[in-house]
Amino acid sequence: MAGSRMKLELSRVVQGKSRLGVLKGLGRTGKHSLEVPGCLLYTHFGTVPHLTQDTLHTLSNLPSVTQVTLSHIAEHQEVLEEFKDGFWKFAGLHDTVVYCSLHDPGAPCPTGYTTNKTVSVWGSGGRIELTVDRFMALQKTVKPDWYHSMADGETWQNNTSRKRVRKSVDRTLAHLDECLLVHQKSQELEGVEVFGVVEGGDILEERLRSAKETAKRPVAGFCLDGLQTGAMDQNLRTQLITAVTKELPEDKPRLLQGVGRPDLVLACVEAGVDLFESFFPFQVTERGCALCFCFDISPDPERAGRAPPTVLELDEERDAAGETKQNGDVNLDHQTQMTSFEINLKDKRYKDDFGPLVEGCGCYCCKNHQRAYLHHLLVTNELLAGVLLMIHNTAHYHGFFGALREALASDKLDLLKRRVLRERKDLDG
């Protein structure tokens, strides 16, 4: 494999861990870049859920990297092979960088189906078993700009034995070597970047072994797997990420899978993570909720899109959020659990609330519609509810990442943490 074109240029490292910079040389042409810390654009089969391309582009500052998953693509392999021009063209993803991951981070993934030679993904028609050969055949068909190698990620449950965790690390390294071998011989994948996957469950020495060994391979970056929300408490997650990132080269990006909640994102950035998947706005939308947390660190409180929700309102909704676990990590049913960063618009209190979802937010939904209207759409099961909520939630979430980069650039990370965590202090204290 020729040298990677993807390069991470860091402009600041705060307190030895939080990294601010730009990931350059993305895509086949190398002309795209992505600011870090940052997140990818979450999609189902190349489309942001609830949104058309036209609606999506009412949003500004969208990331240049679109995430697609084999769990959505694998069952359409024959159609794509016939099409021949790669998934980005098939899905109309012009002028974007396509990153292909194994599983959909926004959906629960059944466990217990991994073997020494295969991993499984779940499409709408059920389970699809992938060998390295089939996995790589899919990559040649998809023709992404970057993908992560096949991995055994089934060790994120707390009761996984040390022996099983060791096996997961061994399998994942073997898969990586096999993927790289096929990749290097494949013309279709010329110029495509590979990320290695770091496994190791909750066992520190296995995490370190996985990180050190993966770093020896010719990979462009690293996916940190098995640290999903609900899999472990945040203190342990921070400990493991901090230890792992010390073993990884500084000039290559670290992408964390399965963590999206703002408080957890902040903690993981402080531990050295660069990139996140943006499935969280989708999960919030599916619950009929709107993201409504403050990330305003500017001296001007009137600044568009940054006005805080009222603390009283969040206090009232806390009971509904039901998150009283230590360190704020929810149980494994986190896909459906409401968090304290959102308001539930199905609640009857919004029936006569004629304010925007978030005061000062500049998104299409907040500028044109009121909470009462969203409440009406939700209780009558109108499809428009999902569209408007997804517009707002996506804009709010990407706005948070913009504020995070700004905070790192201007030494205001502590201020941002106070703003974002303000409505959580009762929960975790």
Secondary structure as UniProt FT lines:
FT   STRAND          7..14
FT   TURN            15..17
FT   STRAND          18..26
FT   STRAND          32..36
FT   STRAND          38..39
FT   STRAND          41..42
FT   TURN            45..46
FT   TURN            49..50
FT   HELIX           53..56
FT   TURN            57..58
FT   STRAND          65..69
FT   HELIX           70..73
FT   HELIX           74..76
FT   HELIX           77..83
FT   HELIX           87..90
FT   TURN            91..92
FT   TURN            94..95
FT   STRAND          97..101
FT   TURN            105..106
FT   STRAND          118..123
FT   TURN            124..125
FT   STRAND          126..131
FT   HELIX           132..142
FT   STRAND          146..148
FT   TURN            158..159
FT   HELIX           162..184
FT   HELIX           187..189
FT   TURN            190..191
FT   STRAND          193..198
FT   TURN            201..202
FT   HELIX           204..215
FT   STRAND          221..224
FT   TURN            230..231
FT   HELIX           234..246
FT   TURN            250..251
FT   STRAND          254..256
FT   HELIX           262..270
FT   TURN            271..272
FT   STRAND          275..276
FT   HELIX           280..286
FT   TURN            287..288
FT   STRAND          289..291
FT   TURN            301..302
FT   TURN            304..305
FT   HELIX           311..321
FT   HELIX           326..328
FT   TURN            332..336
FT   TURN            340..341
FT   STRAND          342..344
FT   TURN            345..346
FT   HELIX           348..350
FT   TURN            351..352
FT   TURN            359..360
FT   HELIX           364..368
FT   HELIX           371..379
FT   TURN            380..381
FT   HELIX           383..409
FT   TURN            410..411
FT   HELIX           413..421
FT   HELIX           422..424
FT   HELIX           425..428
//
